[in-house]
Structures are given as structure tokens and as C-alpha cells.
Amino acid sequence: MLKTQICVTRPLCVKDKVFSTPVPDITNLKARITDAFVTIAEDLLENTWREIDYRLDVLRATKGARVEVY
């Protein structure tokens, strides 16, 4: 099972990115929210790719032997 490190407090991560400075208007707020979620999606994909790459390295190093990775 592939486990990725996801920010458990996802709403707080978005909140920190959106409200880092005062919001001048609703259009700006919408743009900040969209940008915050795009960044989170990229981070999640990068972490997932890193974990897959690590597991492939383990398989190569052990020549395919079953290894439990926590």
C-alpha cells in the first residue's frame, strides 16, 4: 500500500496560503484559493513520485526480494 505524507491539517495549509496577507477583494480571494489548491496538488504528486522512486530503489537493491517499508 502506497502511503504518502499528506498535511493532516489540509484546511489550515490552505488557510495559511490564502490569508498570508489581507485580501483586497473577492476576485483576489478566489485566485488565492485556486492557487493554494494547485500548489497542494503538485506537492502531493511530488511526494507520491518520491515514494514510488524510493520503493523502486529498494526493489533494485534487494533484487526483488520482498521488503516491508514503513
MODELLER restraints for C-alpha pairs under 7 A, 6 or more apart:
rsr = mdl.restraints
at = mdl.atoms
rsr.add(forms.Gaussian(group=physical.xy_distance, feature=features.Distance(at['CA:4:A'], at['CA:47:A']), mean=6.46, stdev=0.5))
rsr.add(forms.Gaussian(group=physical.xy_distance, feature=features.Distance(at['CA:4:A'], at['CA:48:A']), mean=5.79, stdev=0.5))
rsr.add(forms.Gaussian(group=physical.xy_distance, feature=features.Distance(at['CA:6:A'], at['CA:44:A']), mean=6.93, stdev=0.5))
rsr.add(forms.Gaussian(group=physical.xy_distance, feature=features.Distance(at['CA:14:A'], at['CA:36:A']), mean=5.73, stdev=0.5))
rsr.add(forms.Gaussian(group=physical.xy_distance, feature=features.Distance(at['CA:17:A'], at['CA:36:A']), mean=6.00, stdev=0.5))
rsr.add(forms.Gaussian(group=physical.xy_distance, feature=features.Distance(at['CA:18:A'], at['CA:32:A']), mean=5.25, stdev=0.5))
rsr.add(forms.Gaussian(group=physical.xy_distance, feature=features.Distance(at['CA:18:A'], at['CA:33:A']), mean=5.80, stdev=0.5))
rsr.add(forms.Gaussian(group=physical.xy_distance, feature=features.Distance(at['CA:18:A'], at['CA:36:A']), mean=6.60, stdev=0.5))
rsr.add(forms.Gaussian(group=physical.xy_distance, feature=features.Distance(at['CA:23:A'], at['CA:29:A']), mean=6.11, stdev=0.5))
rsr.add(forms.Gaussian(group=physical.xy_distance, feature=features.Distance(at['CA:59:A'], at['CA:65:A']), mean=6.82, stdev=0.5))
